[in-house]
C-alpha cells in the first residue's frame, strides 16, 4: 500500500511538471506603448494608486520597484491565471521573455 501511494504521488507530480506553456492560452499585451507587468495583483493595485496620486512623477522608483518588467505593445504572453482585476501572465518573447506577473485584464488579447 505504501509503495502504491508513493507511485501515485510521483505520477501526479510528473503530470503537473509536464504541462507546457503551449497548452496555455496565448495572446498579446496591447493597449499602451509600454505595458507594465506588475509583480502581483497587490503590486498592481499599489502601482495604480501611486500613479493616480502623481507619485510616479516625483518618485518613479516607488512605482518601478512594484513592476516585474515592462514590455512594448504587441508582446506575446501566456495567460497563466485569469482574474477579474488582474491576469497572471508569462512573457513569451522579447527582452523580457520569462518575466511573470500581472496585467489588467483589458490589456491581454487572445490570438
Secondary structure as UniProt FT lines:
FT   HELIX           2..17
FT   HELIX           21..23
FT   STRAND          25..29
FT   STRAND          34..38
FT   HELIX           41..52
FT   TURN            53..54
FT   HELIX           55..58
FT   HELIX           60..64
FT   TURN            65..66
FT   STRAND          67..72
FT   TURN            73..74
FT   STRAND          75..81
FT   STRAND          87..91
FT   TURN            95..98
FT   STRAND          100..103
FT   HELIX           105..107
FT   STRAND          108..110
//
